Amino acid sequence: MHASHAYAIPAALAALPAAPLCVGYSGGLDSSVLLHALAASPAARERGLRAWHVHHGLHPDADAWAAHCAQVCAGYGLELTVSRVSVARDGGDGPEAAARAARHAAFAAGLGAGEVLTLAHHRDDQAETLLLRLLRGSGPDALAAMREWRDCGRGRLWRPLLALPRAALEAYAREHALRWIDDPGNDEQRYDRNFLRHRALPLLRERWPQAPAALAQSARLQEEAAELLDGEDAAALAQVRSLDPQALSRSRLRALAPARR
């Protein structure tokens, strides 16, 4: 593994936003790396830094996981918020998607005004997300996958590690002898994302070692395309407006390309 991997994490966090930071902290490897790196940053502490653990209650060890997170945060001298959420076990997209939705709803509701929720998604996560959305037949906006920045409740959401491979996070965790939680649910291949992670992507990497990087690059290009389309759609909408603010001009609408209509 490349020796520089462990130093990629601090570099990715060098340009901190001028706002208080809240780390979404599951206790897993990825968020443990992000929290440790930010806790070691005097600039992050000066802006205001806390951690947030969402307790889903889906696993018998969920209480122990929350206790682990509290112990780690106490060692760093950081405030930890623990939110208990209710997750539907039999939702249409499965418990994994339901837990993710409940987690993001809690974050959006509880984030402070101007606060930045910081998440540890990395390049391999981005590749998985793009593949899932391709398999759903998504268009450019969804194929942009996870954005580095987006609005979230009264604050913003930031994914500073999105350009880094998971190997960089693993190297950092070993370098600093971190302790983290291994959720056995991450190995359950009946969930689509886990199937891609454990079966499909390793097979793709056998033939195309650069596959995760290429998929993440495609997501970035789709984000650029979606932004261009949004701007052109806004300009086209302005062209077809009529004097009635609730109506569009049929003749001008017909003059547009079908896809633009």
TIDRENLO-158877 format. One line per 5 residues: number of its first residue (from 1); their letters; for each residue x, y, z of N, C-alpha, C. Coordinates in nm, 4 decimals. Example, Ala and Ser with C-alpha at 12.3 -4.5 7.8 and 13.67 -1.06 7.14 Angstrom:
1> as> 1.3190 -0.5690 0.7800 1.2300 -0.4500 0.7800 1.3200 -0.3300 0.7800  1.2850 -0.2250 0.7080 1.3670 -0.1060 0.7140 1.2900 0.0030 0.7870
//
This chain:
1> mhash> 0.0849 -0.1197 0.0000 0.0000 0.0000 0.0000 0.0884 0.1246 0.0000  0.0533 0.2239 -0.0714 0.1364 0.3414 -0.0886 0.1514 0.4153 0.0430  0.2775 0.4533 0.0779 0.3046 0.5159 0.2078 0.2365 0.6503 0.2224  0.2110 0.7186 0.1088 0.1512 0.8526 0.1165 0.0033 0.8493 0.1501  -0.0587 0.7301 0.1441 -0.2017 0.7201 0.1682 -0.2415 0.7800 0.3033
6> ayaip> -0.1625 0.7511 0.4080 -0.1991 0.7956 0.5422 -0.1973 0.9480 0.5536  -0.1211 1.0148 0.4663 -0.1113 1.1610 0.4728 -0.2146 1.2296 0.3849  -0.2922 1.1499 0.3087 -0.3937 1.2088 0.2211 -0.5102 1.2661 0.3011  -0.5369 1.2092 0.4187 -0.6523 1.2536 0.4973 -0.6340 1.3979 0.5460  -0.5244 1.4299 0.6166 -0.5063 1.5705 0.6576 -0.5060 1.6675 0.5396
11> aalaa> -0.4498 1.6234 0.4259 -0.4466 1.7113 0.3079 -0.5878 1.7404 0.2589  -0.6759 1.6398 0.2624 -0.8138 1.6591 0.2167 -0.8909 1.7525 0.3082  -0.8457 1.7653 0.4330 -0.9154 1.8489 0.5317 -0.8487 1.9852 0.5501  -0.7493 2.0149 0.4670 -0.6722 2.1386 0.4869 -0.7580 2.2632 0.4683  -0.8484 2.2623 0.3700 -0.9309 2.3803 0.3413 -1.0634 2.3681 0.4162
16> lpaap> -1.0598 2.3940 0.5464 -1.1807 2.3812 0.6278 -1.2753 2.4981 0.6026  -1.4055 2.4724 0.6000 -1.5005 2.5842 0.5901 -1.4985 2.6671 0.7189  -1.5304 2.7936 0.7064 -1.5330 2.8829 0.8229 -1.6669 2.8686 0.8946  -1.6880 2.7527 0.9522 -1.8160 2.7229 1.0179 -1.7930 2.6120 1.1184  -1.8802 2.5985 1.2191 -1.8686 2.4853 1.3111 -1.8955 2.3544 1.2381
21> lcvgy> -1.8238 2.2496 1.2776 -1.8309 2.1204 1.2106 -1.8941 2.0155 1.3020  -1.9767 1.9314 1.2414 -2.0388 1.8196 1.3123 -2.0098 1.6938 1.2324  -1.9415 1.5968 1.2930 -1.9047 1.4740 1.2233 -2.0125 1.3687 1.2444  -2.0660 1.3169 1.1347 -2.1562 1.2021 1.1438 -2.0738 1.0801 1.1792  -2.0898 1.0299 1.3032 -1.9968 0.9315 1.3593 -2.0695 0.8014 1.3922
26> sggld> -2.0554 0.7023 1.3053 -2.1178 0.5719 1.3298 -2.0338 0.4864 1.4218  -1.9033 0.5155 1.4281 -1.8095 0.4310 1.4998 -1.7361 0.3356 1.4076  -1.7776 0.3277 1.2797 -1.7093 0.2445 1.1821 -1.5750 0.3035 1.1420  -1.5018 0.2316 1.0572 -1.3668 0.2743 1.0209 -1.3669 0.4131 0.9574  -1.4534 0.4335 0.8589 -1.4496 0.5582 0.7820 -1.4716 0.6800 0.8709
31> ssvll> -1.5806 0.6785 0.9491 -1.6102 0.7959 1.0318 -1.5118 0.8083 1.1476  -1.4519 0.6960 1.1908 -1.3496 0.7029 1.2966 -1.2261 0.7770 1.2467  -1.1901 0.7519 1.1213 -1.0770 0.8223 1.0608 -1.1069 0.9718 1.0497  -1.2248 1.0055 0.9993 -1.2611 1.1465 0.9818 -1.2627 1.2189 1.1158  -1.3226 1.1571 1.2177 -1.3305 1.2221 1.3487 -1.1922 1.2414 1.4092
36> halaa> -1.1069 1.1404 1.3998 -0.9723 1.1514 1.4551 -0.8949 1.2644 1.3873  -0.9032 1.2697 1.2543 -0.8283 1.3714 1.1811 -0.8763 1.5118 1.2154  -1.0074 1.5295 1.2285 -1.0595 1.6621 1.2632 -1.0302 1.6971 1.4088  -1.0360 1.5974 1.4976 -1.0052 1.6229 1.6388 -0.8597 1.6650 1.6566  -0.7721 1.6214 1.5629 -0.6305 1.6581 1.5684 -0.6028 1.7944 1.5056
41> spaar> -0.7076 1.8566 1.4505 -0.6908 1.9855 1.3823 -0.7293 2.1008 1.4748  -0.6318 2.1818 1.5169 -0.6669 2.2979 1.6012 -0.7666 2.3914 1.5327  -0.7556 2.4048 1.4002 -0.8465 2.4939 1.3276 -0.9898 2.4421 1.3363  -1.0084 2.3108 1.3243 -1.1433 2.2536 1.3346 -1.2004 2.2754 1.4742  -1.1178 2.2572 1.5764 -1.1641 2.2771 1.7143 -1.1995 2.4229 1.7398
46> erglr> -1.1212 2.5130 1.6826 -1.1488 2.6564 1.7014 -1.2837 2.6955 1.6409  -1.3181 2.6354 1.5284 -1.4451 2.6680 1.4632 -1.5644 2.6098 1.5402  -1.5382 2.5076 1.6183 -1.6445 2.4350 1.6877 -1.6585 2.2982 1.6245  -1.6329 2.1924 1.7017 -1.6341 2.0561 1.6493 -1.7099 1.9659 1.7456  -1.8035 1.8900 1.6927 -1.8748 1.7908 1.7728 -1.9002 1.6683 1.6865
51> awhvh> -1.9456 1.5613 1.7504 -1.9777 1.4378 1.6790 -2.1240 1.4045 1.7017  -2.1790 1.3260 1.6092 -2.3206 1.2911 1.6156 -2.3365 1.1447 1.5762  -2.3895 1.0667 1.6685 -2.4128 0.9237 1.6446 -2.5623 0.8992 1.6379  -2.6059 0.8342 1.5305 -2.7472 0.7983 1.5169 -2.7631 0.6515 1.5556  -2.8447 0.6279 1.6563 -2.8698 0.4945 1.7126 -2.9938 0.4384 1.6446
56> hglhp> -2.9735 0.3406 1.5545 -3.0854 0.2847 1.4784 -3.1592 0.1750 1.5540  -3.0899 0.1103 1.6487 -3.1526 0.0024 1.7231 -3.1775 -0.1228 1.6412  -3.1102 -0.1376 1.5268 -3.1347 -0.2522 1.4390 -3.0512 -0.3744 1.4770  -2.9459 -0.3542 1.5545 -2.8559 -0.4636 1.5895 -2.8519 -0.4795 1.7413  -2.8385 -0.6014 1.7914 -2.8344 -0.6216 1.9373 -2.7222 -0.5452 2.0067
61> dadaw> -2.6144 -0.5137 1.9333 -2.5017 -0.4414 1.9930 -2.5112 -0.2906 1.9753  -2.6272 -0.2399 1.9323 -2.6394 -0.0964 1.9036 -2.6076 -0.0107 2.0262  -2.6497 -0.0545 2.1445 -2.6187 0.0220 2.2662 -2.4686 0.0237 2.2923  -2.4041 -0.0894 2.2699 -2.2587 -0.0958 2.2905 -2.1856 -0.0079 2.1901  -2.2387 -0.0002 2.0680 -2.1768 0.0879 1.9678 -2.1859 0.2339 2.0102
66> aahca> -2.3020 0.2738 2.0610 -2.3185 0.4117 2.1088 -2.2232 0.4392 2.2253  -2.2060 0.3399 2.3136 -2.1150 0.3559 2.4274 -1.9700 0.3695 2.3798  -1.9325 0.2929 2.2781 -1.7985 0.3038 2.2197 -1.7761 0.4452 2.1659  -1.8744 0.4978 2.0935 -1.8619 0.6325 2.0371 -1.8476 0.7368 2.1480  -1.9238 0.7200 2.2557 -1.9160 0.8139 2.3682 -1.7779 0.8089 2.4329
71> qvcag> -1.7232 0.6877 2.4460 -1.5909 0.6730 2.5068 -1.4833 0.7397 2.4213  -1.4903 0.7187 2.2896 -1.3920 0.7789 2.1998 -1.4005 0.9314 2.2054  -1.5234 0.9844 2.2006 -1.5399 1.1301 2.2021 -1.4935 1.1896 2.3344  -1.5176 1.1193 2.4428 -1.4686 1.1671 2.5728 -1.3162 1.1743 2.5721  -1.2519 1.0751 2.5096 -1.1063 1.0762 2.4996 -1.0539 1.1928 2.4178
76> yglel> -1.1317 1.2348 2.3181 -1.0927 1.3502 2.2366 -1.1351 1.4831 2.2995  -1.2158 1.4757 2.4044 -1.2686 1.5986 2.4643 -1.3722 1.6653 2.3762  -1.4527 1.5841 2.3068 -1.5538 1.6379 2.2156 -1.6940 1.6017 2.2633  -1.7876 1.6920 2.2374 -1.9286 1.6659 2.2653 -1.9810 1.5621 2.1658  -2.0626 1.4678 2.2163 -2.1275 1.3693 2.1297 -2.2781 1.3802 2.1472
81> tvsrv> -2.3480 1.3964 2.0369 -2.4942 1.3905 2.0353 -2.5345 1.2506 1.9903  -2.6253 1.1871 2.0634 -2.6773 1.0560 2.0246 -2.8267 1.0707 1.9976  -2.8681 1.0374 1.8757 -3.0096 1.0430 1.8377 -3.0608 0.9022 1.8161  -3.1706 0.8690 1.8825 -3.2345 0.7390 1.8600 -3.3433 0.7572 1.7549  -3.3402 0.6752 1.6521 -3.4391 0.6852 1.5452 -3.5088 0.5508 1.5290
86> svard> -3.6291 0.5576 1.4754 -3.7065 0.4370 1.4482 -3.6936 0.4040 1.2999  -3.6570 0.2800 1.2713 -3.6349 0.2374 1.1332 -3.7311 0.1250 1.0982  -3.8024 0.1405 0.9869 -3.8924 0.0350 0.9401 -3.8082 -0.0800 0.8847  -3.8247 -0.1982 0.9416 -3.7439 -0.3131 0.9005 -3.7901 -0.3719 0.7678  -3.9154 -0.3450 0.7304 -3.9697 -0.4085 0.6101 -4.0036 -0.3061 0.5021
91> ggdgp> -3.9268 -0.1970 0.4957 -3.9511 -0.0947 0.3940 -3.9222 -0.1483 0.2544  -3.9710 -0.0792 0.1551 -3.9584 -0.1257 0.0176 -3.8153 -0.1419 -0.0286  -3.7244 -0.0537 0.0168 -3.5849 -0.0616 -0.0259 -3.4971 -0.1344 0.0758  -3.5587 -0.1937 0.1793 -3.4825 -0.2695 0.2771 -3.4370 -0.1847 0.3944  -3.3926 -0.2512 0.5020 -3.3542 -0.1789 0.6239 -3.2337 -0.0890 0.6059
96> eaaar> -3.1428 -0.1252 0.5139 -3.0235 -0.0424 0.4922 -3.0634 0.0965 0.4415  -3.1499 0.1004 0.3411 -3.1958 0.2283 0.2863 -3.2823 0.3029 0.3871  -3.3656 0.2291 0.4618 -3.4510 0.2935 0.5626 -3.3670 0.3571 0.6723  -3.2606 0.2876 0.7145 -3.1713 0.3431 0.8167 -3.1021 0.4688 0.7652  -3.0603 0.4662 0.6391 -2.9938 0.5834 0.5810 -3.0900 0.7013 0.5761
101> aarha> -3.2152 0.6767 0.5368 -3.3149 0.7843 0.5309 -3.3419 0.8412 0.6694  -3.3544 0.7530 0.7696 -3.3799 0.7991 0.9065 -3.2626 0.8807 0.9582  -3.1420 0.8383 0.9259 -3.0217 0.9085 0.9700 -3.0168 1.0485 0.9110  -3.0411 1.0586 0.7796 -3.0341 1.1905 0.7154 -3.1479 1.2816 0.7612  -3.2633 1.2252 0.7905 -3.3736 1.3061 0.8439 -3.3365 1.3633 0.9796
106> afaag> -3.2726 1.2826 1.0639 -3.2297 1.3303 1.1956 -3.1261 1.4414 1.1815  -3.0296 1.4211 1.0919 -2.9273 1.5237 1.0700 -2.9899 1.6548 1.0224  -3.0792 1.6447 0.9231 -3.1401 1.7655 0.8659 -3.2211 1.8409 0.9710  -3.2871 1.7665 1.0608 -3.3703 1.8310 1.1622 -3.2875 1.8939 1.2739  -3.1728 1.8357 1.3051 -3.0988 1.8803 1.4229 -2.9740 1.9603 1.3969
111> lgage> -2.9383 1.9820 1.2714 -2.8168 2.0570 1.2412 -2.8365 2.2037 1.2758  -2.7373 2.2633 1.3389 -2.7470 2.4040 1.3771 -2.7410 2.4964 1.2567  -2.7895 2.6182 1.2726 -2.7872 2.7162 1.1639 -2.6424 2.7449 1.1237  -2.6117 2.7225 0.9966 -2.4766 2.7467 0.9470 -2.3769 2.6372 0.9786  -2.4187 2.5352 1.0532 -2.3278 2.4260 1.0884 -2.3053 2.3353 0.9666
116> vltla> -2.1887 2.2729 0.9612 -2.1534 2.1855 0.8493 -2.1478 2.0410 0.8985  -2.2376 1.9577 0.8475 -2.2354 1.8151 0.8753 -2.1289 1.7523 0.7862  -2.0316 1.6854 0.8467 -1.9173 1.6322 0.7740 -1.9241 1.4799 0.7744  -1.9301 1.4198 0.6557 -1.9452 1.2754 0.6417 -1.8226 1.2146 0.5741  -1.7987 1.0857 0.6014 -1.6726 1.0215 0.5622 -1.6825 0.9388 0.4352
121> hhrdd> -1.7813 0.9654 0.3491 -1.7894 0.8896 0.2245 -1.6630 0.9102 0.1416  -1.6190 0.8015 0.0766 -1.4952 0.8051 -0.0010 -1.5209 0.7597 -0.1450  -1.4134 0.7488 -0.2206 -1.4268 0.7230 -0.3644 -1.4919 0.5881 -0.3944  -1.4637 0.4872 -0.3122 -1.5241 0.3559 -0.3346 -1.6751 0.3609 -0.3103  -1.7170 0.4395 -0.2085 -1.8608 0.4591 -0.1853 -1.9254 0.5251 -0.3076
126> qaetl> -1.8537 0.6217 -0.3643 -1.9072 0.6926 -0.4805 -1.9252 0.5988 -0.5999  -1.8285 0.5089 -0.6198 -1.8384 0.4123 -0.7298 -1.9596 0.3218 -0.7109  -1.9815 0.2764 -0.5871 -2.0979 0.1920 -0.5582 -2.2284 0.2660 -0.5858  -2.2337 0.3925 -0.5431 -2.3553 0.4718 -0.5609 -2.3863 0.4907 -0.7093  -2.2832 0.5200 -0.7888 -2.3046 0.5368 -0.9324 -2.3570 0.4074 -0.9954
131> llrll> -2.2991 0.2942 -0.9596 -2.3441 0.1667 -1.0156 -2.4894 0.1383 -0.9783  -2.5253 0.1632 -0.8525 -2.6637 0.1414 -0.8092 -2.7599 0.2256 -0.8914  -2.7214 0.3500 -0.9178 -2.8112 0.4401 -0.9909 -2.8152 0.4071 -1.1394  -2.7050 0.3611 -1.1939 -2.7066 0.3130 -1.3327 -2.8036 0.1958 -1.3475  -2.8017 0.1068 -1.2499 -2.8885 -0.0110 -1.2546 -3.0354 0.0248 -1.2374
136> rgsgp> -3.0627 0.1457 -1.1878 -3.2014 0.1929 -1.1778 -3.2429 0.2728 -1.3001  -3.1514 0.2891 -1.3963 -3.1842 0.3648 -1.5163 -3.1932 0.5139 -1.4927  -3.1084 0.5680 -1.4048 -3.1160 0.7099 -1.3673 -3.0583 0.8013 -1.4755  -3.0953 0.9289 -1.4673 -3.0433 1.0314 -1.5573 -2.9275 1.1072 -1.4952  -2.8788 1.2133 -1.5638 -2.7558 1.2817 -1.5217 -2.7571 1.3320 -1.3780
141> dalaa> -2.8694 1.3868 -1.3318 -2.8705 1.4430 -1.1969 -2.8427 1.3350 -1.0925  -2.9101 1.2204 -1.1048 -2.8877 1.1112 -1.0097 -2.7523 1.0447 -1.0315  -2.7047 1.0407 -1.1567 -2.5758 0.9774 -1.1848 -2.4586 1.0626 -1.1364  -2.4848 1.1856 -1.0982 -2.3807 1.2650 -1.0324 -2.3491 1.2066 -0.8946  -2.4361 1.1153 -0.8487 -2.4164 1.0416 -0.7239 -2.4042 1.1373 -0.6056
146> mrewr> -2.3071 1.1142 -0.5181 -2.2957 1.1979 -0.3982 -2.2162 1.3247 -0.4293  -2.2712 1.4385 -0.3911 -2.2004 1.5645 -0.4096 -2.1073 1.5901 -0.2902  -1.9978 1.6607 -0.3176 -1.9093 1.6985 -0.2066 -1.9815 1.7946 -0.1121  -2.0624 1.8852 -0.1688 -2.1373 1.9826 -0.0892 -2.2840 1.9798 -0.1285  -2.3718 1.9927 -0.0299 -2.5132 2.0167 -0.0569 -2.5775 2.0762 0.0677
151> dcgrg> -2.6965 2.1346 0.0508 -2.7698 2.1886 0.1641 -2.8219 2.0754 0.2520  -2.8325 2.1027 0.3807 -2.8839 2.0032 0.4753 -2.9498 2.0768 0.5914  -3.0825 2.0745 0.5963 -3.1526 2.1454 0.7030 -3.1147 2.2924 0.7049  -3.0739 2.3396 0.8232 -3.0328 2.4804 0.8368 -2.8844 2.5005 0.8092  -2.8169 2.3920 0.7716 -2.6732 2.4017 0.7471 -2.6353 2.3443 0.6120
156> rlwrp> -2.5146 2.2886 0.6061 -2.4624 2.2313 0.4821 -2.4030 2.0941 0.5126  -2.3944 2.0111 0.4088 -2.3335 1.8793 0.4204 -2.2052 1.8797 0.3381  -2.0981 1.8245 0.3960 -1.9658 1.8252 0.3317 -1.9076 1.6842 0.3360  -1.8588 1.6371 0.2213 -1.7921 1.5074 0.2122 -1.6477 1.5315 0.1667  -1.5578 1.5627 0.2575 -1.4222 1.6032 0.2173 -1.3352 1.4886 0.1660
161> llalp> -1.3727 1.3634 0.1925 -1.2881 1.2489 0.1539 -1.3351 1.1816 0.0263  -1.4260 1.2433 -0.0450 -1.4912 1.1798 -0.1587 -1.3947 1.1436 -0.2717  -1.2826 1.2122 -0.2807 -1.1858 1.1841 -0.3884 -1.0828 1.0795 -0.3481  -1.0882 1.0309 -0.2247 -0.9853 0.9391 -0.1750 -1.0340 0.7941 -0.1779  -0.9454 0.6992 -0.2091 -0.9838 0.5578 -0.2035 -0.9941 0.5115 -0.0582
166> raale> -1.0702 0.4047 -0.0373 -1.0825 0.3511 0.0984 -0.9460 0.3091 0.1528  -0.8552 0.2709 0.0652 -0.7208 0.2315 0.1092 -0.6529 0.3435 0.1873  -0.6792 0.4689 0.1504 -0.6193 0.5811 0.2223 -0.6725 0.5878 0.3655  -0.8010 0.5594 0.3829 -0.8596 0.5610 0.5168 -0.8068 0.4443 0.5997  -0.7917 0.3282 0.5363 -0.7378 0.2115 0.6069 -0.5940 0.2378 0.6524
171> ayare> -0.5138 0.3008 0.5662 -0.3754 0.3307 0.6013 -0.3690 0.4276 0.7183  -0.4553 0.5283 0.7163 -0.4590 0.6256 0.8260 -0.4975 0.5571 0.9570  -0.5973 0.4693 0.9516 -0.6440 0.4005 1.0728 -0.5323 0.3148 1.1323  -0.4556 0.2469 1.0471 -0.3444 0.1660 1.0969 -0.2328 0.2534 1.1525  -0.2036 0.3620 1.0801 -0.0970 0.4536 1.1230 -0.1227 0.5069 1.2637
176> halrw> -0.2502 0.5318 1.2962 -0.2852 0.5915 1.4255 -0.3456 0.4906 1.5233  -0.3393 0.3624 1.4881 -0.3878 0.2544 1.5756 -0.5292 0.2823 1.6269  -0.6178 0.3197 1.5353 -0.7557 0.3516 1.5743 -0.8336 0.2240 1.6050  -0.9348 0.2385 1.6897 -1.0301 0.1312 1.7173 -1.1635 0.1700 1.6557  -1.2292 0.0730 1.5925 -1.3574 0.1049 1.5305 -1.4506 -0.0149 1.5396
181> iddpg> -1.5760 0.0082 1.5033 -1.6797 -0.0946 1.5077 -1.6906 -0.1598 1.3702  -1.6987 -0.2917 1.3686 -1.7280 -0.3639 1.2441 -1.8732 -0.4100 1.2513  -1.9577 -0.3445 1.1747 -2.0995 -0.3798 1.1714 -2.1159 -0.5037 1.0830  -2.1623 -0.6174 1.1394 -2.1777 -0.7375 1.0565 -2.2774 -0.7190 0.9429  -2.3665 -0.6205 0.9554 -2.4614 -0.5933 0.8473 -2.3936 -0.5512 0.7188
186> ndeqr> -2.2684 -0.5001 0.7296 -2.1956 -0.4586 0.6099 -2.1506 -0.5762 0.5246  -2.1597 -0.6983 0.5794 -2.1201 -0.8174 0.5039 -2.2394 -0.8929 0.4453  -2.3601 -0.8463 0.4743 -2.4808 -0.9173 0.4295 -2.5040 -0.8885 0.2814  -2.4778 -0.9861 0.1968 -2.4813 -0.9628 0.0527 -2.6225 -0.9643 -0.0062  -2.7235 -0.9842 0.0791 -2.8592 -0.9691 0.0260 -2.8929 -0.8222 0.0029
191> ydrnf> -2.8140 -0.7305 0.0596 -2.8316 -0.5879 0.0329 -2.7531 -0.5504 -0.0924  -2.8147 -0.4708 -0.1778 -2.7549 -0.4402 -0.3085 -2.6155 -0.3790 -0.2970  -2.6021 -0.2799 -0.2078 -2.4725 -0.2118 -0.1977 -2.3635 -0.3094 -0.1528  -2.3947 -0.3953 -0.0582 -2.2951 -0.4918 -0.0104 -2.2592 -0.5930 -0.1188  -2.3572 -0.6314 -0.2015 -2.3284 -0.7221 -0.3126 -2.2286 -0.6571 -0.4088
196> lrhra> -2.2521 -0.5293 -0.4400 -2.1583 -0.4596 -0.5275 -2.0202 -0.4509 -0.4633  -2.0161 -0.4204 -0.3342 -1.8884 -0.4005 -0.2640 -1.8074 -0.5296 -0.2569  -1.8740 -0.6414 -0.2271 -1.8016 -0.7657 -0.2004 -1.7892 -0.8570 -0.3214  -1.8767 -0.8424 -0.4196 -1.8756 -0.9330 -0.5335 -1.8471 -0.8613 -0.6656  -1.9262 -0.7603 -0.6979 -1.9171 -0.6995 -0.8310 -1.7921 -0.6139 -0.8482
201> lpllr> -1.7642 -0.5229 -0.7553 -1.6492 -0.4339 -0.7724 -1.5159 -0.5090 -0.7670  -1.4970 -0.6062 -0.6771 -1.3710 -0.6823 -0.6837 -1.3498 -0.7509 -0.8184  -1.4582 -0.8004 -0.8770 -1.4468 -0.8640 -1.0092 -1.4097 -0.7608 -1.1156  -1.4714 -0.6439 -1.1098 -1.4361 -0.5374 -1.2050 -1.2902 -0.4960 -1.1884  -1.2425 -0.4887 -1.0629 -1.1031 -0.4468 -1.0388 -1.0022 -0.5505 -1.0889
206> erwpq> -1.0448 -0.6780 -1.0922 -0.9539 -0.7793 -1.1476 -0.9168 -0.7468 -1.2921  -1.0142 -0.7007 -1.3665 -0.9914 -0.6708 -1.5088 -0.9486 -0.5253 -1.5285  -1.0130 -0.4358 -1.4536 -0.9845 -0.2921 -1.4659 -0.9505 -0.2370 -1.3267  -0.8235 -0.2406 -1.2862 -0.7856 -0.1964 -1.1514 -0.8297 -0.0529 -1.1197  -0.8438 0.0278 -1.2241 -0.8809 0.1681 -1.2049 -1.0320 0.1881 -1.1990
211> apaal> -1.1104 0.0801 -1.1939 -1.2562 0.0908 -1.2055 -1.3188 0.1887 -1.1055  -1.2897 0.1807 -0.9740 -1.3536 0.2768 -0.8820 -1.3208 0.4225 -0.9150  -1.1947 0.4478 -0.9520 -1.1556 0.5848 -0.9874 -1.2285 0.6312 -1.1131  -1.2412 0.5422 -1.2118 -1.3093 0.5789 -1.3362 -1.4577 0.6052 -1.3124  -1.5201 0.5221 -1.2291 -1.6624 0.5417 -1.1985 -1.6838 0.6729 -1.1239
216> aqsar> -1.5958 0.7028 -1.0294 -1.6078 0.8291 -0.9557 -1.5872 0.9489 -1.0489  -1.4952 0.9349 -1.1450 -1.4745 1.0420 -1.2425 -1.5998 1.0621 -1.3280  -1.6650 0.9524 -1.3668 -1.7894 0.9637 -1.4431 -1.8959 1.0380 -1.3621  -1.9027 1.0112 -1.2324 -1.9988 1.0817 -1.1481 -1.9697 1.2311 -1.1464  -1.8403 1.2672 -1.1394 -1.8054 1.4102 -1.1419 -1.8467 1.4750 -1.2737
221> lqeea> -1.8250 1.4045 -1.3847 -1.8643 1.4576 -1.5155 -2.0164 1.4704 -1.5264  -2.0892 1.3762 -1.4698 -2.2355 1.3855 -1.4702 -2.2826 1.5047 -1.3876  -2.2118 1.5335 -1.2779 -2.2474 1.6511 -1.1976 -2.2303 1.7789 -1.2792  -2.1195 1.7879 -1.3547 -2.0985 1.9052 -1.4402 -2.2082 1.9154 -1.5454  -2.2421 1.8015 -1.6054 -2.3465 1.8014 -1.7085 -2.4812 1.8430 -1.6499
226> aelld> -2.5123 1.7933 -1.5303 -2.6396 1.8279 -1.4661 -2.6465 1.9774 -1.4375  -2.5339 2.0354 -1.3945 -2.5322 2.1797 -1.3677 -2.5531 2.2595 -1.4965  -2.4901 2.2155 -1.6052 -2.5095 2.2840 -1.7339 -2.6550 2.2735 -1.7797  -2.7128 2.1549 -1.7660 -2.8520 2.1353 -1.8055 -2.9461 2.2218 -1.7217  -2.9188 2.2310 -1.5925 -3.0031 2.3137 -1.5049 -3.0018 2.4586 -1.5514
231> gedaa> -2.8823 2.5083 -1.5857 -2.8728 2.6464 -1.6311 -2.9459 2.6687 -1.7624  -2.9322 2.5738 -1.8558 -2.9998 2.5864 -1.9849 -3.1510 2.5711 -1.9700  -3.1947 2.4836 -1.8780 -3.3381 2.4687 -1.8535 -3.3982 2.5980 -1.7981  -3.3233 2.6625 -1.7077 -3.3723 2.7871 -1.6497 -3.3856 2.8950 -1.7573  -3.2858 2.9009 -1.8471 -3.2908 3.0003 -1.9550 -3.4068 2.9695 -2.0503
236> alaqv> -3.4286 2.8411 -2.0819 -3.5383 2.8037 -2.1713 -3.6735 2.8344 -2.1080  -3.6848 2.8099 -1.9796 -3.8109 2.8394 -1.9101 -3.8427 2.9888 -1.9166  -3.7388 3.0702 -1.8994 -3.7599 3.2152 -1.9066 -3.8092 3.2556 -2.0462  -3.7620 3.1869 -2.1491 -3.8002 3.2206 -2.2862 -3.9466 3.1871 -2.3166  -3.9994 3.0835 -2.2515 -4.1350 3.0385 -2.2873 -4.2423 3.0903 -2.1917
241> rsldp> -4.2043 3.1720 -2.0951 -4.3045 3.2279 -2.0050 -4.3970 3.3243 -2.0803  -4.5191 3.3311 -2.0338 -4.6151 3.4244 -2.0943 -4.6436 3.5367 -1.9949  -4.7344 3.6274 -2.0322 -4.7695 3.7368 -1.9405 -4.8342 3.6827 -1.8131  -4.9034 3.5699 -1.8252 -4.9629 3.5057 -1.7085 -4.8538 3.4253 -1.6366  -4.8211 3.4593 -1.5119 -4.7116 3.3886 -1.4437 -4.7383 3.2393 -1.4242
246> qalsr> -4.8644 3.1973 -1.4363 -4.8985 3.0562 -1.4178 -4.9070 2.9790 -1.5506  -4.8717 3.0427 -1.6611 -4.8876 2.9784 -1.7916 -4.7617 2.9939 -1.8760  -4.7449 2.8996 -1.9696 -4.6343 2.9045 -2.0644 -4.6905 2.9239 -2.2045  -4.6096 2.9800 -2.2935 -4.6489 3.0008 -2.4327 -4.6368 2.8684 -2.5083  -4.7486 2.8213 -2.5646 -4.7458 2.6956 -2.6392 -4.6573 2.7057 -2.7632
251> srlra> -4.6658 2.8157 -2.8329 -4.5884 2.8287 -2.9574 -4.4382 2.8290 -2.9275  -4.3986 2.8994 -2.8209 -4.2553 2.9024 -2.7869 -4.2095 2.7674 -2.7312  -4.2983 2.6999 -2.6599 -4.2656 2.5677 -2.6065 -4.2431 2.4689 -2.7209  -4.3282 2.4779 -2.8252 -4.3155 2.3885 -2.9405 -4.1850 2.4120 -3.0165  -4.1307 2.5315 -3.0041 -4.0071 2.5636 -3.0764 -3.8846 2.4982 -3.0104
256> lapar> -3.9022 2.4500 -2.8875 -3.7902 2.3850 -2.8174 -3.7765 2.2393 -2.8602  -3.6578 2.1838 -2.8432 -3.6361 2.0414 -2.8682 -3.7235 1.9595 -2.7725  -3.7709 1.8437 -2.8149 -3.8582 1.7634 -2.7275 -3.8013 1.7361 -2.5893  -3.6751 1.7009 -2.5807 -3.6158 1.6724 -2.4497 -3.6146 1.7968 -2.3602  -3.5953 1.9153 -2.4230 -3.5931 2.0395 -2.3439 -3.7323 2.0713 -2.2929
261> r> -3.8359 2.0442 -2.3735 -3.9727 2.0655 -2.3273 -3.9994 1.9876 -2.2007
//
